[in-house]
């Protein structure tokens, strides 16, 4: 199961909404989520972009909290 499939429903919904406003950024984030099975596989740049996109502070705890276990 990849990170996109593990994304909590509220963040999945936010991703869909933001696709209209930021199609290029949302596509890059979606690809990062599709190609990684673990948060620990994300690069620092990818994790930072995801947090910025979802308007959350860049911390490991925040990144872990956007996914279902």
matplotlib code that plots the C-alpha trace (Angstrom):
import matplotlib.pyplot as plt

x = [0.0, 1.5, 1.3, -1.5, -3.6, -2.8, -3.6, -6.3, -9.7, -9.5, -6.1, -7.2, -10.1, -7.8, -5.5, -8.5, -9.5, -6.0, -5.5, -7.7, -5.6, -2.2, -2.2, 1.6, 2.4, -0.4, 0.8, 4.3, 3.0, 0.6, 3.5, 5.7, 2.8, 2.2, 5.9, 6.6, 5.3, 6.7, 7.2, 10.8, 11.2, 10.3, 13.1, 13.4, 12.2, 9.2, 8.2, 8.6, 6.5, 3.8, 3.7, 3.6, 0.9, -1.3, -0.4, 1.1, 4.4, 7.3, 7.8, 8.0, 5.0, 2.9, 3.9, 3.1, -0.3, -1.6, -1.6, -3.7, -1.7]
y = [0.0, 3.4, 6.7, 8.0, 5.0, 5.7, 9.4, 10.3, 11.2, 14.9, 15.3, 13.3, 15.7, 18.7, 17.3, 17.1, 20.6, 22.0, 20.2, 22.9, 25.8, 24.2, 21.5, 21.1, 21.1, 18.7, 16.3, 16.3, 15.6, 12.9, 11.2, 11.3, 9.7, 7.0, 6.0, 5.7, 3.1, 4.7, 8.3, 7.5, 7.0, 10.6, 13.0, 16.1, 18.2, 16.0, 16.0, 19.7, 20.3, 18.0, 19.9, 23.2, 22.1, 20.9, 24.0, 22.2, 22.7, 20.5, 18.0, 14.2, 14.0, 16.1, 14.1, 10.8, 12.2, 12.8, 9.0, 6.2, 3.5]
z = [0.0, -1.0, 0.9, -1.4, -0.4, 3.3, 3.2, 5.7, 4.0, 5.0, 3.3, 0.3, -0.1, 0.4, -2.3, -4.7, -4.0, -4.4, -7.7, -9.3, -7.9, -8.1, -10.8, -11.1, -7.4, -6.7, -9.4, -8.0, -4.5, -5.7, -7.5, -4.4, -2.4, -5.1, -5.4, -1.6, 0.8, 3.9, 5.1, 5.6, 1.9, 1.2, 0.5, 2.8, -0.1, -0.8, 2.9, 3.1, 0.0, 1.3, 4.6, 2.8, 0.5, 3.4, 5.4, 8.3, 10.1, 8.8, 11.6, 11.5, 13.8, 11.5, 8.5, 10.2, 11.3, 7.8, 7.1, 8.4, 10.1]

ax = plt.figure().add_subplot(projection="3d")
ax.plot(x, y, z, "-o")
ax.set_aspect("equal")
plt.show()
